[in-house]
């Protein structure tokens, strides 16, 4: 998922494992050794691939406070990831938001378009490590201001990493299905201070930080021990994602916000289903829990000879 993690945090503020019967091609998806780094929902994974997320649905309620109405925010998103070469890819991300405000008309409109250029520069199969670097770009003014989109855009260099623990000793086998992924981005505002009829509007830079903790049930079954669990369980990756944004320059009222997102991914070979709760990480992030759900397709499995392979 390439939509910046600050967007997930802002939702609060605005009130998968593969089956053993399904062989995985070498280097398909985000695979390092025996480890699959799945497409996570709140932050981006470290892989470059041919994938489609459609739809991604988010829901975030926000309790009313003094002088402000109760709101319910709904988001409908899509993302297309396309490989240019085996290790270089682009992503296009957009969506539509609807905000219901108690006692007033609903607000609705398109989100700003976000594009990402990403390069996977390191992979170590023996130690299940993968690293990438990318540049994200939000194209300001392409979305609706009434739903909180920006009139000006920003650019964000980002590092992505993943580490599986399959290289741990066999004596601690139950720990080997664990994996960590993370991203670190620095978001530069195009216009730090915009002058409007209502006065100056400040756009600070942000540090965007996120990580996930995952437990791959298919890895447990195939690489540690088959405990005879139901087949549906062996397709699951339970996980928790953490996503935070904190001002890197003078915040002008902006403060650290974030979400904690426990949930699961279900891997069906050529597709993935993900569901997570969106829990505000602090009071500034909101007061009520929302949710995110996504249907994700691996195009390299579905269309290996056409749109699922690199351009070059």
Secondary structure as the mmCIF struct_conf table of DSSP 4:
data_model
#
loop_
_struct_conf.conf_type_id
_struct_conf.id
_struct_conf.beg_label_comp_id
_struct_conf.beg_label_asym_id
_struct_conf.beg_label_seq_id
_struct_conf.end_label_comp_id
_struct_conf.end_label_asym_id
_struct_conf.end_label_seq_id
BEND BEND1 UNK A 3 UNK A 3
HELX_RH_AL_P HELX_RH_AL_P1 UNK A 5 UNK A 13
TURN_TY1_P TURN_TY1_P1 UNK A 14 UNK A 14
TURN_TY1_P TURN_TY1_P2 UNK A 20 UNK A 21
BEND BEND2 UNK A 22 UNK A 22
HELX_LH_PP_P HELX_LH_PP_P1 UNK A 23 UNK A 25
TURN_TY1_P TURN_TY1_P3 UNK A 26 UNK A 27
BEND BEND3 UNK A 29 UNK A 30
STRN STRN1 UNK A 31 UNK A 32
TURN_TY1_P TURN_TY1_P4 UNK A 33 UNK A 34
STRN STRN2 UNK A 35 UNK A 36
BEND BEND4 UNK A 41 UNK A 43
BEND BEND5 UNK A 46 UNK A 46
STRN STRN3 UNK A 51 UNK A 62
STRN STRN4 UNK A 65 UNK A 65
TURN_TY1_P TURN_TY1_P5 UNK A 66 UNK A 67
STRN STRN5 UNK A 68 UNK A 68
STRN STRN6 UNK A 71 UNK A 83
BEND BEND6 UNK A 84 UNK A 87
STRN STRN7 UNK A 88 UNK A 101
TURN_TY1_P TURN_TY1_P6 UNK A 102 UNK A 103
BEND BEND7 UNK A 104 UNK A 104
STRN STRN8 UNK A 107 UNK A 110
HELX_LH_PP_P HELX_LH_PP_P2 UNK A 111 UNK A 112
STRN STRN9 UNK A 113 UNK A 124
TURN_TY1_P TURN_TY1_P7 UNK A 125 UNK A 128
STRN STRN10 UNK A 129 UNK A 139
TURN_TY1_P TURN_TY1_P8 UNK A 140 UNK A 141
BEND BEND8 UNK A 142 UNK A 143
HELX_RH_3T_P HELX_RH_3T_P1 UNK A 145 UNK A 147
TURN_TY1_P TURN_TY1_P9 UNK A 148 UNK A 148
BEND BEND9 UNK A 151 UNK A 152
STRN STRN11 UNK A 154 UNK A 164
TURN_TY1_P TURN_TY1_P10 UNK A 166 UNK A 167
BEND BEND10 UNK A 168 UNK A 168
HELX_RH_3T_P HELX_RH_3T_P2 UNK A 170 UNK A 175
TURN_TY1_P TURN_TY1_P11 UNK A 176 UNK A 177
STRN STRN12 UNK A 178 UNK A 189
BEND BEND11 UNK A 190 UNK A 190
BEND BEND12 UNK A 192 UNK A 192
STRN STRN13 UNK A 193 UNK A 196
TURN_TY1_P TURN_TY1_P12 UNK A 197 UNK A 198
STRN STRN14 UNK A 199 UNK A 202
STRN STRN15 UNK A 206 UNK A 216
HELX_RH_AL_P HELX_RH_AL_P2 UNK A 217 UNK A 219
HELX_RH_PI_P HELX_RH_PI_P1 UNK A 220 UNK A 224
TURN_TY1_P TURN_TY1_P13 UNK A 231 UNK A 232
HELX_RH_3T_P HELX_RH_3T_P3 UNK A 233 UNK A 235
STRN STRN16 UNK A 236 UNK A 247
BEND BEND13 UNK A 248 UNK A 249
TURN_TY1_P TURN_TY1_P14 UNK A 252 UNK A 253
STRN STRN17 UNK A 257 UNK A 267
BEND BEND14 UNK A 269 UNK A 270
STRN STRN18 UNK A 271 UNK A 280
BEND BEND15 UNK A 281 UNK A 282
HELX_RH_3T_P HELX_RH_3T_P4 UNK A 283 UNK A 285
BEND BEND16 UNK A 287 UNK A 288
STRN STRN19 UNK A 290 UNK A 298
HELX_RH_AL_P HELX_RH_AL_P3 UNK A 299 UNK A 302
TURN_TY1_P TURN_TY1_P15 UNK A 304 UNK A 308
BEND BEND17 UNK A 309 UNK A 309
#
